[in-house]
Amino acid sequence: MLETGKISALQIGMLIYPVVMSTAMLSGPSLMAQQAQNDLWLSPLWASLGGFFSVWIAIQLNKRFPGMSIIELAREITGKAPAAVLGFLYLYVLLQANAVIVREYADFIAYFLQETPLVLIMGALILVCSLAVKGGIEVMGRTAQVFFPAFILPLLMMIGLVFPALDPGNLLPILDKGLLPSVKGAYIPLGWFSEMFLISYLLPSLSDRKYAATSAFFAVVGAMLTMVIVNMVTLFLMGDALDNVLFPIMDTARYVNVADFFENMDSAVMAVWVIGVYVKVSMFYYATVLGTAQWLNLTSYQPLILPVGMLILLFCFWGVPSVYIVKEAEAVAIPALFVLFFCFIPAGLLLWAIVRGKRNRTEEAESG
C-alpha cells in the first residue's frame, strides 16, 4: 500500500462532512432558491439520496476489493487498458474540480483582501494543503478532528443570535407548485453529496472497519440536516430576495446585532469557511496524488505532491479564468461530472464485478 497511516471511522466522518458543507454553506441557499423558491429546504433531502448511494457503493466496493481505491479496483474489474483510460479521466476530474474549489475560495477571500493578488491567495492555500497531504492520512484525520468544533460552533452561535429576527411566514405557501421545483433545486447539492464517494480513498486506511458505514452515513445525515437548517434560516431572514443574494450566510452573519456590541460575525463565517475549504482541498489533493501514484504504479506518492500542487494552481487560471465561469461550472458542469464519476461509474463497476464474480484475491484467501 502507498499509504501506511491509519485513520479512525470518527475521523472519516469529520473529514467528509466539511467536504460537502464547505461549498454548500456559502452559496448553496441562493443556488437552490433560484430553482426551488421557498421550498429550498426540501432540496437537500432529495440530494442526500445521492450521498447515501455514493457511500453505499464505496463501502460495497471496499468489501469486494479491500485495500484498493477506485483507480486500483478498476484495473481488477475492467483490465489494464480500460482502467488506464478511466483512471486518467478520474484524475482529470479531481484536478479540475480542485482548481474550481481553490478559485472560488480565492475569489471570495479577494472581497476582503482586495489588494492581494489571486495567485498569492491560491498559492497559500495550496501550500498549506500540500503540507497536510505530505503528512499523510493520519495528519489529515487529526487536523480535521481538531478543526471540527471550530467549523460547527460559530455556525450554531450565529443561528442562535439571529433567531429572534427570523420570520417563519416566509416558508409559506409550502409546495405551492408541487414537488418539481424542490427536485430541480436538488441538482446542485446532488453533486456535493456525491463527493461522499471520496471515502473510497480513506477506507483502505481505516483502523476500525466495522464502524465505517455508521460514520459515513452519519456524515451524510449531518450534512443534510445542516443544509436544511441553513436554508431555512436564510429563507426566514431574507424571504423572496434570497435567490438574488450571492453569499446568503455572509449576509446573515452581518445581520447579527446584540446590544449594539456583539455584531458583524462575517469574520467568523469567513474563518469557518476557510477551515472547511482547507479540509476539502486537502481531501481532493490527497485523492489526486494518491490516485496518480496508483495509476503510474509508483512506490510513493510523496514526489507528486509539489507537481500536482503546481498543476492545481495552473488549472485555477487555465480552466476557470473568472468568477462567472466558477459559478457556471458549479451550477451546471460540476454536479453532472460528480454524479457520473462518483455515482454511476462506480455503480457500474460494482455491478460488473458482481456479474463477473470479481473479487480481491486477498479477500478470497482471508474468507477461505
Contacts in CASP RR format, 6 or more apart in sequence:
PFRMAT RR
TARGET T0000
AUTHOR 0000-0000-0000
METHOD contacts of the structure
MODEL  1
MLETGKISALQIGMLIYPVVMSTAMLSGPSLMAQQAQNDLWLSPLWASLG
GFFSVWIAIQLNKRFPGMSIIELAREITGKAPAAVLGFLYLYVLLQANAV
IVREYADFIAYFLQETPLVLIMGALILVCSLAVKGGIEVMGRTAQVFFPA
FILPLLMMIGLVFPALDPGNLLPILDKGLLPSVKGAYIPLGWFSEMFLIS
YLLPSLSDRKYAATSAFFAVVGAMLTMVIVNMVTLFLMGDALDNVLFPIM
DTARYVNVADFFENMDSAVMAVWVIGVYVKVSMFYYATVLGTAQWLNLTS
YQPLILPVGMLILLFCFWGVPSVYIVKEAEAVAIPALFVLFFCFIPAGLL
LWAIVRGKRNRTEEAESG
1 67 0 8 1.000
1 204 0 8 1.000
1 205 0 8 1.000
2 290 0 8 1.000
2 293 0 8 1.000
2 294 0 8 1.000
2 298 0 8 1.000
2 299 0 8 1.000
2 300 0 8 1.000
2 301 0 8 1.000
3 136 0 8 1.000
3 137 0 8 1.000
3 204 0 8 1.000
3 205 0 8 1.000
3 290 0 8 1.000
3 301 0 8 1.000
5 136 0 8 1.000
5 137 0 8 1.000
5 138 0 8 1.000
5 205 0 8 1.000
6 137 0 8 1.000
6 138 0 8 1.000
6 205 0 8 1.000
6 206 0 8 1.000
6 207 0 8 1.000
7 15 0 8 1.000
7 137 0 8 1.000
7 138 0 8 1.000
7 140 0 8 1.000
7 141 0 8 1.000
7 202 0 8 1.000
7 205 0 8 1.000
7 206 0 8 1.000
7 207 0 8 1.000
8 206 0 8 1.000
8 207 0 8 1.000
8 208 0 8 1.000
9 206 0 8 1.000
9 207 0 8 1.000
9 208 0 8 1.000
9 209 0 8 1.000
9 211 0 8 1.000
9 212 0 8 1.000
9 214 0 8 1.000
9 215 0 8 1.000
10 145 0 8 1.000
10 211 0 8 1.000
10 215 0 8 1.000
11 141 0 8 1.000
11 142 0 8 1.000
11 144 0 8 1.000
11 145 0 8 1.000
12 199 0 8 1.000
12 202 0 8 1.000
12 203 0 8 1.000
12 206 0 8 1.000
12 212 0 8 1.000
12 215 0 8 1.000
12 216 0 8 1.000
12 219 0 8 1.000
13 215 0 8 1.000
13 216 0 8 1.000
13 218 0 8 1.000
13 219 0 8 1.000
14 141 0 8 1.000
14 144 0 8 1.000
14 145 0 8 1.000
14 148 0 8 1.000
15 140 0 8 1.000
15 141 0 8 1.000
15 144 0 8 1.000
15 202 0 8 1.000
15 279 0 8 1.000
15 283 0 8 1.000
16 195 0 8 1.000
16 196 0 8 1.000
16 198 0 8 1.000
16 199 0 8 1.000
16 202 0 8 1.000
16 216 0 8 1.000
16 219 0 8 1.000
16 283 0 8 1.000
17 148 0 8 1.000
17 219 0 8 1.000
17 222 0 8 1.000
17 223 0 8 1.000
18 144 0 8 1.000
18 147 0 8 1.000
18 148 0 8 1.000
18 151 0 8 1.000
18 275 0 8 1.000
18 276 0 8 1.000
18 279 0 8 1.000
18 280 0 8 1.000
19 195 0 8 1.000
19 196 0 8 1.000
19 198 0 8 1.000
19 279 0 8 1.000
19 280 0 8 1.000
19 283 0 8 1.000
20 192 0 8 1.000
20 193 0 8 1.000
20 195 0 8 1.000
20 196 0 8 1.000
20 219 0 8 1.000
20 223 0 8 1.000
21 151 0 8 1.000
21 223 0 8 1.000
21 226 0 8 1.000
21 227 0 8 1.000
21 276 0 8 1.000
22 273 0 8 1.000
22 275 0 8 1.000
22 276 0 8 1.000
22 277 0 8 1.000
22 279 0 8 1.000
22 280 0 8 1.000
23 101 0 8 1.000
23 104 0 8 1.000
23 192 0 8 1.000
23 280 0 8 1.000
23 330 0 8 1.000
24 189 0 8 1.000
24 192 0 8 1.000
24 223 0 8 1.000
24 227 0 8 1.000
24 230 0 8 1.000
25 155 0 8 1.000
25 226 0 8 1.000
25 227 0 8 1.000
25 230 0 8 1.000
25 249 0 8 1.000
25 272 0 8 1.000
25 273 0 8 1.000
26 108 0 8 1.000
26 247 0 8 1.000
26 249 0 8 1.000
26 250 0 8 1.000
26 273 0 8 1.000
27 246 0 8 1.000
27 247 0 8 1.000
27 248 0 8 1.000
27 327 0 8 1.000
27 330 0 8 1.000
28 188 0 8 1.000
28 189 0 8 1.000
28 227 0 8 1.000
28 230 0 8 1.000
28 231 0 8 1.000
28 248 0 8 1.000
29 40 0 8 1.000
29 230 0 8 1.000
29 231 0 8 1.000
29 234 0 8 1.000
29 235 0 8 1.000
29 242 0 8 1.000
29 245 0 8 1.000
29 248 0 8 1.000
29 249 0 8 1.000
30 234 0 8 1.000
30 242 0 8 1.000
30 243 0 8 1.000
30 244 0 8 1.000
30 245 0 8 1.000
30 246 0 8 1.000
30 247 0 8 1.000
30 248 0 8 1.000
31 185 0 8 1.000
31 188 0 8 1.000
31 330 0 8 1.000
31 331 0 8 1.000
32 40 0 8 1.000
32 43 0 8 1.000
32 44 0 8 1.000
32 185 0 8 1.000
32 186 0 8 1.000
32 188 0 8 1.000
32 189 0 8 1.000
32 231 0 8 1.000
33 40 0 8 1.000
33 231 0 8 1.000
33 235 0 8 1.000
33 242 0 8 1.000
33 243 0 8 1.000
34 185 0 8 1.000
34 243 0 8 1.000
35 43 0 8 1.000
35 181 0 8 1.000
35 184 0 8 1.000
35 185 0 8 1.000
35 187 0 8 1.000
36 42 0 8 1.000
36 43 0 8 1.000
36 181 0 8 1.000
36 182 0 8 1.000
36 184 0 8 1.000
36 185 0 8 1.000
36 186 0 8 1.000
37 177 0 8 1.000
37 181 0 8 1.000
37 240 0 8 1.000
37 243 0 8 1.000
38 170 0 8 1.000
38 171 0 8 1.000
38 172 0 8 1.000
38 173 0 8 1.000
38 174 0 8 1.000
38 176 0 8 1.000
38 235 0 8 1.000
38 239 0 8 1.000
38 240 0 8 1.000
39 174 0 8 1.000
39 175 0 8 1.000
39 176 0 8 1.000
39 177 0 8 1.000
39 178 0 8 1.000
39 181 0 8 1.000
39 182 0 8 1.000
40 182 0 8 1.000
40 185 0 8 1.000
40 231 0 8 1.000
40 235 0 8 1.000
40 242 0 8 1.000
41 171 0 8 1.000
41 228 0 8 1.000
41 231 0 8 1.000
41 232 0 8 1.000
41 235 0 8 1.000
42 179 0 8 1.000
42 182 0 8 1.000
43 182 0 8 1.000
43 183 0 8 1.000
43 185 0 8 1.000
43 186 0 8 1.000
43 189 0 8 1.000
43 231 0 8 1.000
44 186 0 8 1.000
44 189 0 8 1.000
44 223 0 8 1.000
44 224 0 8 1.000
44 227 0 8 1.000
44 228 0 8 1.000
44 231 0 8 1.000
45 186 0 8 1.000
45 224 0 8 1.000
45 228 0 8 1.000
46 182 0 8 1.000
46 183 0 8 1.000
46 186 0 8 1.000
46 190 0 8 1.000
47 186 0 8 1.000
47 187 0 8 1.000
47 188 0 8 1.000
47 189 0 8 1.000
47 190 0 8 1.000
47 191 0 8 1.000
47 192 0 8 1.000
47 193 0 8 1.000
47 224 0 8 1.000
47 227 0 8 1.000
48 193 0 8 1.000
48 220 0 8 1.000
48 221 0 8 1.000
48 223 0 8 1.000
48 224 0 8 1.000
49 193 0 8 1.000
50 190 0 8 1.000
50 193 0 8 1.000
50 194 0 8 1.000
50 196 0 8 1.000
50 339 0 8 1.000
50 343 0 8 1.000
51 193 0 8 1.000
51 194 0 8 1.000
51 196 0 8 1.000
51 220 0 8 1.000
52 217 0 8 1.000
52 220 0 8 1.000
53 343 0 8 1.000
53 347 0 8 1.000
54 193 0 8 1.000
54 194 0 8 1.000
54 195 0 8 1.000
54 196 0 8 1.000
54 197 0 8 1.000
54 342 0 8 1.000
54 343 0 8 1.000
54 346 0 8 1.000
55 196 0 8 1.000
55 197 0 8 1.000
55 199 0 8 1.000
55 213 0 8 1.000
55 216 0 8 1.000
55 217 0 8 1.000
55 220 0 8 1.000
57 197 0 8 1.000
57 343 0 8 1.000
57 346 0 8 1.000
57 347 0 8 1.000
57 350 0 8 1.000
58 196 0 8 1.000
58 197 0 8 1.000
58 199 0 8 1.000
58 200 0 8 1.000
58 203 0 8 1.000
58 216 0 8 1.000
58 346 0 8 1.000
59 199 0 8 1.000
59 203 0 8 1.000
59 212 0 8 1.000
59 213 0 8 1.000
59 216 0 8 1.000
60 350 0 8 1.000
61 68 0 8 1.000
61 70 0 8 1.000
61 73 0 8 1.000
61 200 0 8 1.000
61 346 0 8 1.000
61 349 0 8 1.000
61 350 0 8 1.000
61 353 0 8 1.000
62 68 0 8 1.000
62 200 0 8 1.000
62 203 0 8 1.000
62 204 0 8 1.000
62 212 0 8 1.000
63 363 0 8 1.000
64 73 0 8 1.000
64 350 0 8 1.000
64 353 0 8 1.000
64 358 0 8 1.000
64 359 0 8 1.000
64 360 0 8 1.000
64 363 0 8 1.000
65 72 0 8 1.000
65 73 0 8 1.000
65 76 0 8 1.000
65 353 0 8 1.000
65 359 0 8 1.000
65 360 0 8 1.000
65 363 0 8 1.000
66 204 0 8 1.000
66 360 0 8 1.000
66 362 0 8 1.000
66 363 0 8 1.000
67 203 0 8 1.000
67 204 0 8 1.000
67 360 0 8 1.000
68 76 0 8 1.000
68 204 0 8 1.000
68 360 0 8 1.000
69 200 0 8 1.000
69 201 0 8 1.000
69 204 0 8 1.000
69 287 0 8 1.000
69 290 0 8 1.000
69 291 0 8 1.000
69 294 0 8 1.000
70 87 0 8 1.000
70 90 0 8 1.000
70 197 0 8 1.000
70 200 0 8 1.000
70 201 0 8 1.000
70 346 0 8 1.000
70 349 0 8 1.000
71 83 0 8 1.000
71 87 0 8 1.000
71 90 0 8 1.000
71 91 0 8 1.000
71 291 0 8 1.000
71 294 0 8 1.000
71 295 0 8 1.000
72 294 0 8 1.000
73 349 0 8 1.000
73 353 0 8 1.000
73 360 0 8 1.000
74 82 0 8 1.000
74 83 0 8 1.000
74 86 0 8 1.000
74 87 0 8 1.000
74 349 0 8 1.000
75 83 0 8 1.000
76 353 0 8 1.000
76 358 0 8 1.000
76 360 0 8 1.000
77 83 0 8 1.000
77 349 0 8 1.000
77 352 0 8 1.000
77 353 0 8 1.000
77 356 0 8 1.000
77 358 0 8 1.000
78 86 0 8 1.000
78 349 0 8 1.000
78 352 0 8 1.000
84 295 0 8 1.000
86 345 0 8 1.000
87 291 0 8 1.000
87 295 0 8 1.000
88 295 0 8 1.000
89 341 0 8 1.000
90 291 0 8 1.000
90 341 0 8 1.000
91 288 0 8 1.000
91 291 0 8 1.000
91 292 0 8 1.000
91 295 0 8 1.000
93 337 0 8 1.000
93 338 0 8 1.000
93 341 0 8 1.000
94 284 0 8 1.000
94 287 0 8 1.000
94 288 0 8 1.000
95 288 0 8 1.000
95 308 0 8 1.000
95 311 0 8 1.000
95 312 0 8 1.000
95 315 0 8 1.000
96 315 0 8 1.000
96 319 0 8 1.000
97 284 0 8 1.000
97 334 0 8 1.000
97 337 0 8 1.000
97 338 0 8 1.000
98 281 0 8 1.000
98 284 0 8 1.000
98 285 0 8 1.000
98 288 0 8 1.000
98 312 0 8 1.000
98 315 0 8 1.000
99 312 0 8 1.000
99 315 0 8 1.000
99 316 0 8 1.000
99 319 0 8 1.000
99 320 0 8 1.000
100 320 0 8 1.000
100 326 0 8 1.000
100 329 0 8 1.000
100 330 0 8 1.000
100 334 0 8 1.000
101 277 0 8 1.000
101 280 0 8 1.000
101 281 0 8 1.000
101 284 0 8 1.000
102 122 0 8 1.000
102 125 0 8 1.000
102 126 0 8 1.000
102 281 0 8 1.000
102 312 0 8 1.000
102 313 0 8 1.000
102 316 0 8 1.000
103 122 0 8 1.000
103 316 0 8 1.000
103 320 0 8 1.000
103 323 0 8 1.000
103 326 0 8 1.000
104 323 0 8 1.000
104 326 0 8 1.000
104 330 0 8 1.000
105 121 0 8 1.000
105 122 0 8 1.000
105 125 0 8 1.000
105 274 0 8 1.000
105 277 0 8 1.000
105 281 0 8 1.000
106 118 0 8 1.000
106 121 0 8 1.000
106 122 0 8 1.000
106 125 0 8 1.000
106 316 0 8 1.000
107 118 0 8 1.000
107 323 0 8 1.000
107 326 0 8 1.000
108 247 0 8 1.000
108 270 0 8 1.000
108 273 0 8 1.000
109 116 0 8 1.000
109 121 0 8 1.000
109 270 0 8 1.000
109 274 0 8 1.000
110 116 0 8 1.000
110 118 0 8 1.000
110 121 0 8 1.000
112 270 0 8 1.000
113 121 0 8 1.000
118 316 0 8 1.000
119 313 0 8 1.000
119 317 0 8 1.000
122 313 0 8 1.000
122 316 0 8 1.000
123 313 0 8 1.000
125 277 0 8 1.000
125 278 0 8 1.000
125 281 0 8 1.000
126 281 0 8 1.000
126 285 0 8 1.000
126 309 0 8 1.000
126 312 0 8 1.000
126 313 0 8 1.000
128 278 0 8 1.000
129 278 0 8 1.000
129 281 0 8 1.000
129 282 0 8 1.000
129 285 0 8 1.000
130 285 0 8 1.000
130 305 0 8 1.000
130 306 0 8 1.000
130 309 0 8 1.000
132 139 0 8 1.000
132 140 0 8 1.000
132 143 0 8 1.000
132 278 0 8 1.000
132 282 0 8 1.000
132 285 0 8 1.000
132 286 0 8 1.000
133 140 0 8 1.000
133 282 0 8 1.000
133 285 0 8 1.000
133 286 0 8 1.000
133 289 0 8 1.000
133 305 0 8 1.000
134 302 0 8 1.000
134 305 0 8 1.000
136 286 0 8 1.000
137 202 0 8 1.000
137 205 0 8 1.000
137 286 0 8 1.000
140 279 0 8 1.000
140 282 0 8 1.000
140 283 0 8 1.000
140 286 0 8 1.000
143 279 0 8 1.000
143 282 0 8 1.000
144 279 0 8 1.000
147 275 0 8 1.000
147 276 0 8 1.000
147 278 0 8 1.000
147 279 0 8 1.000
150 271 0 8 1.000
150 272 0 8 1.000
150 275 0 8 1.000
151 272 0 8 1.000
151 275 0 8 1.000
151 276 0 8 1.000
151 279 0 8 1.000
154 265 0 8 1.000
154 268 0 8 1.000
154 269 0 8 1.000
154 271 0 8 1.000
154 272 0 8 1.000
155 226 0 8 1.000
155 230 0 8 1.000
155 269 0 8 1.000
155 272 0 8 1.000
157 265 0 8 1.000
157 268 0 8 1.000
158 252 0 8 1.000
158 253 0 8 1.000
158 256 0 8 1.000
158 265 0 8 1.000
158 268 0 8 1.000
158 269 0 8 1.000
159 229 0 8 1.000
159 233 0 8 1.000
161 256 0 8 1.000
161 258 0 8 1.000
161 262 0 8 1.000
161 265 0 8 1.000
162 233 0 8 1.000
162 237 0 8 1.000
162 252 0 8 1.000
162 255 0 8 1.000
162 256 0 8 1.000
165 237 0 8 1.000
165 255 0 8 1.000
166 233 0 8 1.000
166 236 0 8 1.000
166 237 0 8 1.000
167 236 0 8 1.000
167 237 0 8 1.000
167 239 0 8 1.000
168 236 0 8 1.000
169 236 0 8 1.000
170 235 0 8 1.000
170 236 0 8 1.000
170 238 0 8 1.000
170 239 0 8 1.000
170 240 0 8 1.000
171 232 0 8 1.000
171 235 0 8 1.000
171 236 0 8 1.000
175 182 0 8 1.000
187 335 0 8 1.000
188 330 0 8 1.000
188 331 0 8 1.000
188 335 0 8 1.000
189 227 0 8 1.000
190 335 0 8 1.000
190 339 0 8 1.000
191 334 0 8 1.000
191 335 0 8 1.000
191 338 0 8 1.000
191 339 0 8 1.000
191 342 0 8 1.000
192 335 0 8 1.000
192 338 0 8 1.000
193 220 0 8 1.000
193 223 0 8 1.000
193 224 0 8 1.000
194 335 0 8 1.000
194 338 0 8 1.000
194 339 0 8 1.000
194 342 0 8 1.000
194 343 0 8 1.000
195 338 0 8 1.000
195 342 0 8 1.000
196 216 0 8 1.000
196 219 0 8 1.000
196 220 0 8 1.000
196 342 0 8 1.000
197 342 0 8 1.000
197 343 0 8 1.000
197 346 0 8 1.000
198 283 0 8 1.000
198 284 0 8 1.000
198 287 0 8 1.000
198 342 0 8 1.000
199 212 0 8 1.000
199 216 0 8 1.000
200 346 0 8 1.000
201 286 0 8 1.000
201 287 0 8 1.000
201 290 0 8 1.000
201 291 0 8 1.000
203 209 0 8 1.000
203 212 0 8 1.000
206 212 0 8 1.000
230 249 0 8 1.000
233 252 0 8 1.000
234 242 0 8 1.000
234 245 0 8 1.000
234 248 0 8 1.000
234 249 0 8 1.000
234 252 0 8 1.000
235 242 0 8 1.000
237 252 0 8 1.000
237 255 0 8 1.000
238 245 0 8 1.000
238 248 0 8 1.000
238 251 0 8 1.000
238 252 0 8 1.000
242 248 0 8 1.000
245 251 0 8 1.000
249 269 0 8 1.000
250 266 0 8 1.000
250 269 0 8 1.000
250 270 0 8 1.000
253 264 0 8 1.000
253 265 0 8 1.000
253 266 0 8 1.000
253 268 0 8 1.000
253 269 0 8 1.000
254 264 0 8 1.000
254 265 0 8 1.000
254 266 0 8 1.000
256 262 0 8 1.000
256 263 0 8 1.000
256 264 0 8 1.000
256 265 0 8 1.000
257 263 0 8 1.000
285 308 0 8 1.000
285 309 0 8 1.000
285 312 0 8 1.000
288 308 0 8 1.000
288 312 0 8 1.000
289 301 0 8 1.000
289 304 0 8 1.000
289 305 0 8 1.000
289 308 0 8 1.000
290 301 0 8 1.000
291 301 0 8 1.000
292 298 0 8 1.000
292 301 0 8 1.000
292 304 0 8 1.000
292 308 0 8 1.000
293 300 0 8 1.000
293 301 0 8 1.000
293 304 0 8 1.000
298 304 0 8 1.000
319 325 0 8 1.000
320 326 0 8 1.000
320 329 0 8 1.000
352 358 0 8 1.000
353 359 0 8 1.000
END
